Amino acid sequence: MRAFRPVARVIATCALFGLMNQAHSGVIAATMPRFEDNFLTVLRMAIEESAGYRGHDTYVADGDGNKERQLSQIREFVDAKVDAIIIAPVSGDPEYNRGIVETVISANIPLVYVNTDPSISNYPSNMVYVGSNEVESGTMQTEELAKLANYKANIALLKGAEDNPAAQIRTQDVRDVIKQYPNMKITVEGTANWQRSEAMALVTKWLDEGQTFDMIVANNDEMALGAILALQKKGLDPKKFLIGGIDATHDALEAMDKQLLDVTVLQDGQRQAEKAVIAANNLIRGREVDEKVWVPFKLVTQDNYQDFLN
């Protein structure tokens, strides 16, 4: 993890205040967990595009996977008196997110959480969550993989960040599906924190240990792609395994085109971003909004992946 240098913080703060001074329309500030993630790149770019279309200037910061850095960014947004804040949090920890909500809402700034549920019980009137129902994602993924395996498989399970609600629900989805089928079982599992490199290292370790599995179920595409790289590194053909991810990123769809990945589930980052900006825009204008806005998941298989790739 790279350090957040004080000089970089000063430059970023100056840029934000400069934008506020010259903006003729509202300014929507956003912070992402990390810019390097493929799905979050889609989310970030779509926020910028959608906000621009609606006449808002945007300032988007990279949380770089660091809670303190993201909190600092949010305080800077509040100090700059931006018109609305969109946040995809670095962590799903309820205490962390309660602190964010209190900081933003006490400044009377509209707040939109996107993609990761803040896990708080009561939403203030000027706060919205935009995301997808995670019970659908892991369930769709695992049911399709089970069908392809004729309901018989030894499964390696790759989990996202332990404190992330999406990872927790997707993992439980997998368990709930396979407990219906006596000939399916998880033989090995571990956390790779959504990262391709961590998944590659973890699956390589499992293979070196002689762990047995013929199906790999990953909480997201990046980890599924890391698993594919690990198999290839060990001289194994990924096509002999059933492999599934979630997000339907461009890299994942290209892997499906090569028949290396069997299943993914579209988490529509473009639509989540659009809905988040619409919610922020409505809050800025004092309009009534729904407390939660849902964007459906869509199953992507070898039969329909080209519809999404194109």
C-alpha positions as CSV (number, residue, x, y, z in Angstrom):
1,M,0.0,0.0,0.0
2,R,1.5,3.3,-1.0
3,A,1.8,6.1,1.5
4,F,-0.4,9.2,1.1
5,R,2.2,12.0,1.1
6,P,1.3,15.4,2.8
7,V,2.3,17.2,-0.4
8,A,-0.2,15.1,-2.4
9,R,-2.9,15.9,0.2
10,V,-2.2,19.7,-0.1
11,I,-2.4,19.5,-3.9
12,A,-5.6,17.6,-3.8
13,T,-7.1,20.0,-1.3
14,C,-6.2,23.0,-3.4
15,A,-7.7,21.3,-6.4
16,L,-11.0,20.7,-4.6
17,F,-11.2,24.3,-3.2
18,G,-10.3,25.6,-6.6
19,L,-13.1,23.6,-8.2
20,M,-15.6,25.0,-5.6
21,N,-14.5,28.6,-6.4
22,Q,-15.0,28.3,-10.2
23,A,-17.9,25.9,-10.4
24,H,-21.1,27.4,-11.9
25,S,-23.2,24.4,-10.9
26,G,-23.2,22.1,-7.9
27,V,-20.1,20.1,-7.0
28,I,-20.4,16.4,-6.2
29,A,-17.4,15.0,-4.4
30,A,-16.8,11.2,-4.3
31,T,-14.3,8.8,-2.8
32,M,-13.6,5.3,-4.0
33,P,-11.9,2.5,-2.0
34,R,-9.1,2.3,-4.7
35,F,-8.7,3.4,-8.3
36,E,-6.8,0.3,-9.3
37,D,-9.9,-2.1,-9.1
38,N,-11.5,-2.7,-12.5
39,F,-15.1,-2.6,-11.2
40,L,-14.5,0.6,-9.2
41,T,-13.0,2.2,-12.3
42,V,-16.3,1.7,-14.1
43,L,-18.1,3.1,-11.1
44,R,-15.8,6.1,-10.9
45,M,-15.9,7.0,-14.6
46,A,-19.7,6.6,-14.7
47,I,-20.2,8.9,-11.7
48,E,-18.1,11.6,-13.5
49,E,-20.0,11.1,-16.8
50,S,-23.4,11.1,-15.2
51,A,-22.8,14.1,-13.0
52,G,-21.4,16.0,-16.0
53,Y,-24.5,15.2,-18.0
54,R,-26.6,16.7,-15.2
55,G,-24.6,19.9,-15.0
56,H,-22.5,19.1,-11.9
57,D,-18.7,19.3,-11.5
58,T,-17.1,16.3,-9.8
59,Y,-14.1,15.7,-7.7
60,V,-13.2,12.0,-7.1
61,A,-10.6,10.9,-4.6
62,D,-8.7,7.5,-4.3
63,G,-9.1,6.0,-0.8
64,D,-6.2,3.6,-1.6
65,G,-7.7,1.0,0.7
66,N,-7.0,3.1,3.8
67,K,-9.7,4.1,6.3
68,E,-7.8,7.1,7.7
69,R,-7.1,8.4,4.2
70,Q,-10.7,8.1,3.2
71,L,-11.9,9.8,6.4
72,S,-9.5,12.6,5.7
73,Q,-10.9,13.0,2.2
74,I,-14.5,13.2,3.6
75,R,-13.5,15.9,6.1
76,E,-11.9,17.9,3.3
77,F,-15.2,17.6,1.3
78,V,-17.1,18.8,4.3
79,D,-14.7,21.7,4.9
80,A,-15.0,22.7,1.2
81,K,-18.8,22.7,1.6
82,V,-19.4,20.5,-1.5
83,D,-23.1,20.2,-2.6
84,A,-23.2,16.4,-2.2
85,I,-20.9,13.4,-1.3
86,I,-20.9,10.0,-2.9
87,I,-19.0,7.3,-1.1
88,A,-18.0,3.7,-1.8
89,P,-16.4,3.0,1.6
90,V,-13.1,1.4,2.1
91,S,-14.6,-0.8,4.8
92,G,-18.0,-2.2,5.6
93,D,-17.4,-1.9,9.3
94,P,-20.6,-0.3,10.8
95,E,-18.6,1.8,13.3
96,Y,-16.4,3.2,10.6
97,N,-19.5,4.1,8.5
98,R,-21.4,5.5,11.4
99,G,-18.6,8.0,11.9
100,I,-18.7,9.0,8.2
101,V,-22.5,9.5,8.3
102,E,-22.3,11.6,11.4
103,T,-19.5,13.8,10.0
104,V,-21.4,14.4,6.7
105,I,-25.0,14.7,8.0
106,S,-24.0,17.0,10.8
107,A,-22.7,19.4,8.1
108,N,-26.1,19.1,6.4
109,I,-24.6,17.8,3.2
110,P,-26.5,15.2,1.1
111,L,-24.8,11.8,1.3
112,V,-25.1,8.8,-1.1
113,Y,-23.5,5.5,-0.3
114,V,-23.0,3.4,-3.5
115,N,-22.2,-0.3,-3.9
116,T,-21.4,-1.1,-0.2
117,D,-24.2,-0.9,2.3
118,P,-23.1,1.2,5.3
119,S,-24.9,-1.3,7.6
120,I,-26.5,1.4,9.8
121,S,-30.0,1.0,11.2
122,N,-31.5,4.4,10.7
123,Y,-31.0,6.5,7.5
124,P,-31.1,10.3,7.9
125,S,-33.5,12.1,5.6
126,N,-30.8,13.3,3.3
127,M,-29.0,10.0,2.8
128,V,-29.5,7.3,0.2
129,Y,-27.9,3.8,-0.4
130,V,-27.6,2.7,-4.0
131,G,-26.6,-0.9,-4.6
132,S,-27.6,-4.4,-5.6
133,N,-29.2,-7.2,-3.6
134,E,-26.2,-9.4,-2.8
135,V,-28.5,-12.4,-2.1
136,E,-29.1,-12.6,-5.8
137,S,-25.4,-12.5,-6.8
138,G,-23.8,-15.4,-5.1
139,T,-27.0,-17.5,-5.5
140,M,-27.1,-16.9,-9.3
141,Q,-23.4,-17.7,-9.6
142,T,-23.4,-20.9,-7.5
143,E,-26.7,-22.3,-8.9
144,E,-25.3,-22.0,-12.5
145,L,-22.0,-23.6,-11.5
146,A,-23.8,-26.4,-9.7
147,K,-25.9,-27.0,-12.8
148,L,-22.8,-27.1,-15.0
149,A,-21.2,-29.6,-12.6
150,N,-24.3,-31.8,-12.6
151,Y,-24.5,-31.0,-8.9
152,K,-21.3,-32.8,-7.9
153,A,-18.1,-30.8,-7.1
154,N,-15.2,-30.2,-4.7
155,I,-15.1,-26.4,-4.3
156,A,-12.4,-23.9,-3.6
157,L,-13.9,-20.7,-2.3
158,L,-12.2,-17.3,-2.7
159,K,-13.7,-14.7,-0.4
160,G,-13.6,-10.9,-0.5
161,A,-12.6,-8.7,2.5
162,E,-13.8,-10.2,5.7
163,D,-15.5,-7.0,7.0
164,N,-17.2,-6.3,3.7
165,P,-21.0,-7.0,3.7
166,A,-21.0,-8.0,0.1
167,A,-18.3,-10.6,0.7
168,Q,-20.1,-11.9,3.7
169,I,-23.5,-12.2,1.9
170,R,-22.0,-13.7,-1.3
171,T,-20.1,-16.3,0.8
172,Q,-23.3,-17.2,2.6
173,D,-25.1,-17.5,-0.7
174,V,-22.5,-20.1,-1.8
175,R,-23.0,-22.1,1.4
176,D,-26.8,-21.9,1.1
177,V,-26.8,-23.2,-2.4
178,I,-24.4,-26.1,-1.9
179,K,-26.1,-27.4,1.2
180,Q,-29.0,-28.3,-1.0
181,Y,-26.8,-30.7,-3.0
182,P,-25.2,-33.6,-1.0
183,N,-22.4,-34.2,-3.6
184,M,-21.1,-30.7,-3.5
185,K,-18.7,-29.5,-0.7
186,I,-16.2,-26.8,0.0
187,T,-12.8,-28.5,0.4
188,V,-10.7,-25.3,0.8
189,E,-11.5,-21.6,1.3
190,G,-9.6,-18.4,2.1
191,T,-9.7,-14.6,1.8
192,A,-8.1,-12.8,-1.1
193,N,-9.5,-9.3,-0.4
194,W,-11.0,-8.9,-3.8
195,Q,-7.5,-8.8,-5.4
196,R,-6.3,-10.7,-8.4
197,S,-2.7,-10.9,-7.1
198,E,-3.8,-12.2,-3.6
199,A,-6.1,-14.8,-5.2
200,M,-3.3,-16.0,-7.5
201,A,-0.9,-16.4,-4.5
202,L,-3.6,-18.2,-2.4
203,V,-4.6,-20.6,-5.1
204,T,-0.9,-21.3,-5.9
205,K,-0.4,-22.1,-2.2
206,W,-3.4,-24.5,-2.3
207,L,-2.1,-26.3,-5.3
208,D,1.4,-26.6,-3.7
209,E,-0.3,-28.1,-0.6
210,G,-2.1,-30.7,-2.8
211,Q,-5.6,-29.4,-2.0
212,T,-8.2,-31.0,-4.3
213,F,-10.9,-29.1,-6.1
214,D,-12.5,-29.0,-9.5
215,M,-14.6,-25.9,-9.0
216,I,-13.5,-22.4,-8.0
217,V,-16.1,-20.0,-6.7
218,A,-14.9,-16.4,-6.2
219,N,-16.7,-13.5,-4.6
220,N,-15.6,-11.3,-7.6
221,D,-14.1,-11.5,-11.0
222,E,-10.7,-10.2,-10.0
223,M,-10.2,-13.2,-7.7
224,A,-11.5,-15.6,-10.3
225,L,-9.0,-14.2,-12.8
226,G,-6.2,-14.6,-10.2
227,A,-7.2,-18.3,-9.8
228,I,-7.0,-18.8,-13.5
229,L,-3.5,-17.3,-13.5
230,A,-2.5,-19.6,-10.7
231,L,-3.7,-22.7,-12.6
232,Q,-1.8,-21.6,-15.7
233,K,1.4,-20.9,-13.7
234,K,1.2,-24.5,-12.3
235,G,0.8,-25.9,-15.9
236,L,-2.9,-26.8,-15.3
237,D,-5.6,-26.1,-17.9
238,P,-8.3,-23.8,-16.4
239,K,-10.8,-25.3,-18.9
240,K,-10.7,-28.5,-16.8
241,F,-12.1,-26.5,-13.8
242,L,-15.5,-24.8,-13.4
243,I,-14.7,-21.2,-12.4
244,G,-17.1,-18.4,-11.5
245,G,-16.8,-14.8,-10.5
246,I,-19.1,-11.8,-10.0
247,D,-19.1,-8.3,-11.6
248,A,-18.9,-9.1,-15.4
249,T,-15.9,-6.8,-15.8
250,H,-14.4,-6.5,-19.3
251,D,-11.4,-8.7,-18.3
252,A,-13.8,-11.4,-17.1
253,L,-15.8,-11.3,-20.2
254,E,-12.7,-11.6,-22.3
255,A,-11.8,-14.7,-20.2
256,M,-15.2,-16.1,-21.0
257,D,-14.5,-15.5,-24.7
258,K,-11.4,-17.7,-24.3
259,Q,-13.5,-20.3,-22.3
260,L,-11.4,-19.8,-19.2
261,L,-14.2,-18.5,-17.1
262,D,-17.6,-20.2,-17.0
263,V,-19.9,-17.9,-15.1
264,T,-20.0,-14.4,-13.9
265,V,-22.8,-12.1,-12.7
266,L,-23.2,-8.5,-13.9
267,Q,-23.0,-6.1,-11.1
268,D,-24.1,-3.0,-13.1
269,G,-21.6,-0.4,-12.0
270,Q,-22.7,1.9,-14.7
271,R,-26.2,1.9,-13.5
272,Q,-25.3,2.0,-9.8
273,A,-23.3,5.2,-10.6
274,E,-26.1,6.8,-12.6
275,K,-28.6,6.0,-9.8
276,A,-26.2,7.4,-7.2
277,V,-25.8,10.7,-9.1
278,I,-29.6,10.9,-9.7
279,A,-30.1,10.5,-5.9
280,A,-27.4,13.1,-5.1
281,N,-29.0,15.5,-7.6
282,N,-32.4,15.0,-6.1
283,L,-31.1,15.6,-2.6
284,I,-29.3,18.8,-3.7
285,R,-32.6,20.0,-5.1
286,G,-34.6,19.1,-2.0
287,R,-36.7,16.4,-3.7
288,E,-38.0,13.3,-2.0
289,V,-35.9,10.1,-2.5
290,D,-36.2,6.5,-1.6
291,E,-34.0,5.4,1.3
292,K,-32.6,2.5,-0.8
293,V,-32.3,2.1,-4.6
294,W,-31.7,-1.3,-6.0
295,V,-30.0,-2.2,-9.3
296,P,-30.6,-5.9,-10.3
297,F,-27.9,-8.4,-10.9
298,K,-27.8,-10.3,-14.2
299,L,-26.5,-13.8,-14.8
300,V,-23.8,-14.0,-17.5
301,T,-23.0,-17.4,-19.0
302,Q,-21.3,-18.9,-22.1
303,D,-24.6,-18.5,-23.8
304,N,-25.0,-14.8,-23.4
305,Y,-21.7,-13.2,-22.5
306,Q,-21.2,-11.7,-25.9
307,D,-24.3,-9.5,-25.3
308,F,-22.3,-7.9,-22.5
309,L,-18.9,-8.0,-24.1
310,N,-20.2,-6.0,-27.1
